[in-house]
């Protein structure tokens, strides 16, 4: 089973760190994105999730009814799971959401995000005050080939300015 690549509008941009000379940004997906792609690909009735605790850590397992693809399997479920970490805002909800998103990565949803380039935004392209930045950023365009990001453009939502453009260099043949 193969899941489609993420679209630019499904990818969120988060501030990782503020430096004197600029910002480091990260790409991520949210749980709603995962639910939508599961519904779209296998149907809402053919997937499920379950949270459980193991050695004090919250895990989520996502099951897909493979009968959807292999009719003679008569309702066989295949499961993939992963552990989550607490968020800074709502710890328990964040941990549950994180474990779900990680389990969906194990199914291949959004796995291309792991191939993201290092995203550095120069201080001239954002508003840094007292070591903080409140600007919001979004993925304007993304190009993905074979589950790998090969092109990326990011805009500062507050200024409207394109602040990051990257394209993977093509391999030269000998």
N, C-alpha and C positions, 0 to 999 in steps of 0.2 A: 504494500500500500504506500502510495506516494502522496504527500501533501504539496500543494502549490506553494510558490514563493510568496513572501509577504509583499504587499504593495506599500508604497511610500506613505500613504495615509494610515496604515496600520502600525507604523513604527514610531515610537516616541523617543524623544531626546531628553536626556537627563544630565544635569551638571554633576561631574564626578569631583572636580577640584578646581579651586581658584588659585592661580599663581600670580606673581607680580606682573608677568608679561602676557598673561592671558588665561584661558580656561581650557580644561579637558572635559570633553563631552562623551557620553556613552549612548548607545542605541539599545532600546529594549521594546518588548511587546507586553501588552497587559492581558489579563485573564479573559476579558471579553473577546479579544482577538482570537484566542485559542478556542473558545466556545463557538464562535462564529465559523471558524474554519472546520472544526469537527462537525458541526451541524451541516455545513455546506458539502463536505466531502463524504461523510458516511451517513448523515441523517441524524436528527436529534434522538431518535429511538435506538440508535446503534452504537452509542457510546455512553459511558458512565464514569463517575469518579467517586473515590472513597478515600477518606482521610483516616489515618491511624497513627498511633504513637509507637515508636521503637526506641528504647534506651533514652527516653527523654526528648527525642526529636520527633517533630511532626512530619509525616510522610503523606504523599498523595499518590494513589495509583489510578491510572486512567485505563479503562478497559474498552476495547472495541470488539463488537460482535463480528467475527470473521465470516459468519453466515451471510453477511451482506455481500461479500466477495466470492465466497465458496459455498453455494447453496447446499451442497451435500454434507456440510459440517454441522448442520442442525443446531444452531445457537451456541457455538463454541466462542468463548470470550478469551481474548489475549490481553494481558495486562503489562503495563510498564509503569514504574514508580520512581520517585525521587524525594529527597528531603528539602525542606524549605528553611529560610531564616526569617527572623522577625524583622518587621520594618520599623522605621523611626516613629511613625505615627500610631497606627493601630497594630500593636504587636501580634496578637493572635490572628486577626484577619489577614494581616500582611504575610504571616508565616504560612497560612493556609493557601493564600493566593500564590505565593512564591513556590510552594511545593507543587501546586497544580501546573504552573507555567513550566517548571523544570521537568515534570513528568511529560508534558507535551513536547518539550525539546527532545526527550528520548524517543518520541514517536516521529520526530523530524520536523515538527512545526516550528518555523522560525530559526532553524539551525544555522541558516546563513548569517545570522547576527554574530555568531562566533568568529566570522571572517572579517569583521569590520576593521577598517584601517584605524590607526591612532588619530583621533579627532582633536586637534588643537586650534583654538580660536584666539587670534591676536587681540591684545587689549584694545586696539583701535577699533575693533569690530564688535565691541560689547561695552556695557556700562559697569565698570568695577568701582565700587565705593567701599572703603574701609575693609578690604579683603572679601567682599561679598558681591555677588551678581544676581540680580533678579530678572534678567532678560530671559525670555522664553525662545526656544529654538524648535524648528521642525524640519523633517526630511522633505526637501522639495522634489528630488528625483533620486531614484536608486536603480542601478542595473545589476542584475544577478544572472550568472551563468553557472550551470552545474552546481547549484547550491553554494556559490561563492560570490561575494560582493565584488564587482569589477568596476563600479562607478558610483559616486555618491555626491550629492549637493545638499547643503544645509543652509537654511535662511534663519536670520534673527527675526523673530515674529514682531518684536517691538520696533525695530528700525526698518524692516522690510528688506534689509541688505543681505545679499548672498554672502556668507562668511566662510564657507568651506566648499571646495571642489576637489575631488580626487578621482583619478582614473588609474586602474591597474595598467602597468606598462606591458605591452605585448612582448612575448618572447621573440628574440631575433633568431632566425634560422641560420645555420652555419653554411 
